[in-house]
Amino acid sequence: MNKKVVLIGCGNVGMSYTYALLNQKTFVNELVLIDLDTKKLKEK
């Protein structure tokens, strides 16, 4: 079964939640980040 998380908003709260989600032992197979500011979404 696929576990998918969609996060809308990549500001301070959204990115803190994403960081915490990735550092915990969760069974998330796919993580989708959505934000109007595309500069926040690009990989550095």
A tleap script that builds the chain and sets N, CA, C and O, in Angstrom:
source leaprc.protein.ff14SB
mol = sequence {
  NMET ASN LYS LYS VAL VAL LEU ILE GLY CYS
  GLY ASN VAL GLY MET SER TYR THR TYR ALA
  LEU LEU ASN GLN LYS THR PHE VAL ASN GLU
  LEU VAL LEU ILE ASP LEU ASP THR LYS LYS
  LEU LYS GLU CLYS
}
set mol.1.N position { 0.848 -1.182 0.000 }
set mol.1.CA position { 0.000 0.000 0.000 }
set mol.1.C position { 0.891 1.242 0.000 }
set mol.1.O position { 1.806 1.353 0.816 }
set mol.2.N position { 0.623 2.168 -0.911 }
set mol.2.CA position { 1.406 3.391 -1.002 }
set mol.2.C position { 0.936 4.403 0.030 }
set mol.2.O position { -0.262 4.627 0.206 }
set mol.3.N position { 1.895 5.005 0.702 }
set mol.3.CA position { 1.616 6.077 1.659 }
set mol.3.C position { 2.161 7.362 1.063 }
set mol.3.O position { 3.366 7.489 0.845 }
set mol.4.N position { 1.279 8.314 0.801 }
set mol.4.CA position { 1.657 9.548 0.145 }
set mol.4.C position { 1.275 10.725 1.036 }
set mol.4.O position { 0.170 10.776 1.576 }
set mol.5.N position { 2.210 11.678 1.186 }
set mol.5.CA position { 1.959 12.889 1.954 }
set mol.5.C position { 2.090 14.065 1.003 }
set mol.5.O position { 3.085 14.186 0.289 }
set mol.6.N position { 1.091 14.926 0.992 }
set mol.6.CA position { 1.122 16.140 0.182 }
set mol.6.C position { 1.153 17.312 1.147 }
set mol.6.O position { 0.260 17.471 1.979 }
set mol.7.N position { 2.183 18.127 1.027 }
set mol.7.CA position { 2.359 19.270 1.907 }
set mol.7.C position { 2.183 20.550 1.096 }
set mol.7.O position { 2.914 20.791 0.135 }
set mol.8.N position { 1.213 21.363 1.488 }
set mol.8.CA position { 0.944 22.618 0.789 }
set mol.8.C position { 1.521 23.749 1.636 }
set mol.8.O position { 1.093 23.984 2.766 }
set mol.9.N position { 2.494 24.438 1.067 }
set mol.9.CA position { 3.159 25.532 1.765 }
set mol.9.C position { 4.520 25.101 2.272 }
set mol.9.O position { 4.618 24.226 3.133 }
set mol.10.N position { 5.560 25.702 1.750 }
set mol.10.CA position { 6.924 25.315 2.119 }
set mol.10.C position { 7.639 26.435 2.858 }
set mol.10.O position { 8.836 26.651 2.666 }
set mol.11.N position { 6.911 27.137 3.693 }
set mol.11.CA position { 7.519 28.178 4.526 }
set mol.11.C position { 8.200 27.548 5.722 }
set mol.11.O position { 8.598 26.384 5.674 }
set mol.12.N position { 8.334 28.300 6.782 }
set mol.12.CA position { 9.017 27.800 7.974 }
set mol.12.C position { 8.314 26.597 8.594 }
set mol.12.O position { 8.959 25.612 8.952 }
set mol.13.N position { 7.010 26.677 8.717 }
set mol.13.CA position { 6.262 25.578 9.331 }
set mol.13.C position { 6.248 24.354 8.424 }
set mol.13.O position { 6.452 23.233 8.891 }
set mol.14.N position { 6.011 24.558 7.144 }
set mol.14.CA position { 5.957 23.440 6.210 }
set mol.14.C position { 7.280 22.696 6.113 }
set mol.14.O position { 7.303 21.465 6.087 }
set mol.15.N position { 8.382 23.437 6.059 }
set mol.15.CA position { 9.682 22.789 5.950 }
set mol.15.C position { 10.088 22.136 7.264 }
set mol.15.O position { 10.776 21.115 7.254 }
set mol.16.N position { 9.676 22.703 8.394 }
set mol.16.CA position { 9.940 22.058 9.691 }
set mol.16.C position { 9.197 20.734 9.779 }
set mol.16.O position { 9.738 19.742 10.267 }
set mol.17.N position { 7.960 20.723 9.307 }
set mol.17.CA position { 7.171 19.492 9.305 }
set mol.17.C position { 7.804 18.449 8.383 }
set mol.17.O position { 7.881 17.272 8.734 }
set mol.18.N position { 8.252 18.878 7.215 }
set mol.18.CA position { 8.897 17.969 6.269 }
set mol.18.C position { 10.162 17.371 6.873 }
set mol.18.O position { 10.392 16.166 6.775 }
set mol.19.N position { 10.981 18.211 7.497 }
set mol.19.CA position { 12.222 17.753 8.121 }
set mol.19.C position { 11.926 16.727 9.215 }
set mol.19.O position { 12.583 15.689 9.294 }
set mol.20.N position { 10.935 17.021 10.057 }
set mol.20.CA position { 10.572 16.102 11.127 }
set mol.20.C position { 10.023 14.795 10.559 }
set mol.20.O position { 10.317 13.719 11.081 }
set mol.21.N position { 9.240 14.883 9.509 }
set mol.21.CA position { 8.667 13.682 8.893 }
set mol.21.C position { 9.752 12.781 8.320 }
set mol.21.O position { 9.672 11.559 8.441 }
set mol.22.N position { 10.759 13.373 7.699 }
set mol.22.CA position { 11.830 12.586 7.084 }
set mol.22.C position { 12.784 11.996 8.126 }
set mol.22.O position { 13.415 10.969 7.875 }
set mol.23.N position { 12.893 12.635 9.287 }
set mol.23.CA position { 13.799 12.149 10.316 }
set mol.23.C position { 13.174 11.111 11.238 }
set mol.23.O position { 13.884 10.470 12.014 }
set mol.24.N position { 11.878 10.937 11.167 }
set mol.24.CA position { 11.200 9.927 11.962 }
set mol.24.C position { 11.049 8.672 11.129 }
set mol.24.O position { 11.115 8.719 9.900 }
set mol.25.N position { 10.849 7.573 11.787 }
set mol.25.CA position { 10.663 6.310 11.071 }
set mol.25.C position { 9.207 6.195 10.641 }
set mol.25.O position { 8.383 5.579 11.317 }
set mol.26.N position { 8.915 6.806 9.495 }
set mol.26.CA position { 7.565 6.745 8.941 }
set mol.26.C position { 7.586 5.853 7.705 }
set mol.26.O position { 8.646 5.577 7.144 }
set mol.27.N position { 6.442 5.419 7.300 }
set mol.27.CA position { 6.321 4.540 6.148 }
set mol.27.C position { 5.785 5.307 4.946 }
set mol.27.O position { 4.919 4.814 4.223 }
set mol.28.N position { 6.300 6.508 4.734 }
set mol.28.CA position { 5.887 7.347 3.621 }
set mol.28.C position { 6.682 6.950 2.391 }
set mol.28.O position { 7.913 6.947 2.410 }
set mol.29.N position { 5.974 6.614 1.321 }
set mol.29.CA position { 6.628 6.232 0.068 }
set mol.29.C position { 6.845 7.421 -0.854 }
set mol.29.O position { 7.775 7.423 -1.660 }
set mol.30.N position { 5.991 8.432 -0.739 }
set mol.30.CA position { 6.067 9.570 -1.645 }
set mol.30.C position { 5.736 10.846 -0.883 }
set mol.30.O position { 4.770 10.900 -0.123 }
set mol.31.N position { 6.555 11.873 -1.100 }
set mol.31.CA position { 6.355 13.160 -0.452 }
set mol.31.C position { 6.259 14.224 -1.543 }
set mol.31.O position { 7.172 14.375 -2.355 }
set mol.32.N position { 5.147 14.961 -1.557 }
set mol.32.CA position { 4.910 15.984 -2.566 }
set mol.32.C position { 4.859 17.333 -1.861 }
set mol.32.O position { 4.109 17.517 -0.902 }
set mol.33.N position { 5.674 18.283 -2.351 }
set mol.33.CA position { 5.699 19.632 -1.791 }
set mol.33.C position { 5.093 20.593 -2.809 }
set mol.33.O position { 5.470 20.586 -3.981 }
set mol.34.N position { 4.153 21.417 -2.354 }
set mol.34.CA position { 3.483 22.376 -3.227 }
set mol.34.C position { 3.622 23.767 -2.615 }
set mol.34.O position { 3.335 23.973 -1.436 }
set mol.35.N position { 4.070 24.719 -3.439 }
set mol.35.CA position { 4.177 26.098 -2.985 }
set mol.35.C position { 4.093 27.010 -4.200 }
set mol.35.O position { 4.489 26.617 -5.298 }
set mol.36.N position { 3.588 28.209 -4.020 }
set mol.36.CA position { 3.507 29.164 -5.120 }
set mol.36.C position { 4.885 29.687 -5.513 }
set mol.36.O position { 5.123 29.996 -6.681 }
set mol.37.N position { 5.788 29.785 -4.546 }
set mol.37.CA position { 7.148 30.259 -4.800 }
set mol.37.C position { 8.007 29.068 -5.209 }
set mol.37.O position { 8.459 28.301 -4.359 }
set mol.38.N position { 8.232 28.916 -6.513 }
set mol.38.CA position { 8.940 27.725 -7.016 }
set mol.38.C position { 10.409 27.714 -6.624 }
set mol.38.O position { 11.040 26.658 -6.677 }
set mol.39.N position { 10.977 28.847 -6.232 }
set mol.39.CA position { 12.378 28.869 -5.793 }
set mol.39.C position { 12.564 28.037 -4.530 }
set mol.39.O position { 13.633 27.462 -4.326 }
set mol.40.N position { 11.554 27.964 -3.690 }
set mol.40.CA position { 11.637 27.171 -2.459 }
set mol.40.C position { 11.649 25.677 -2.748 }
set mol.40.O position { 12.158 24.896 -1.944 }
set mol.41.N position { 11.101 25.273 -3.875 }
set mol.41.CA position { 10.950 23.861 -4.173 }
set mol.41.C position { 12.124 23.268 -4.917 }
set mol.41.O position { 12.242 22.044 -4.985 }
set mol.42.N position { 12.990 24.080 -5.475 }
set mol.42.CA position { 14.114 23.575 -6.250 }
set mol.42.C position { 15.184 23.013 -5.327 }
set mol.42.O position { 15.470 23.567 -4.266 }
set mol.43.N position { 15.755 21.921 -5.750 }
set mol.43.CA position { 16.815 21.282 -4.969 }
set mol.43.C position { 18.079 22.106 -5.070 }
set mol.43.O position { 18.429 22.590 -6.146 }
set mol.44.N position { 18.768 22.268 -3.945 }
set mol.44.CA position { 20.021 23.036 -3.928 }
set mol.44.C position { 21.194 22.112 -4.033 }
set mol.44.O position { 22.339 22.565 -4.035 }
savepdb mol mol.pdb
quit
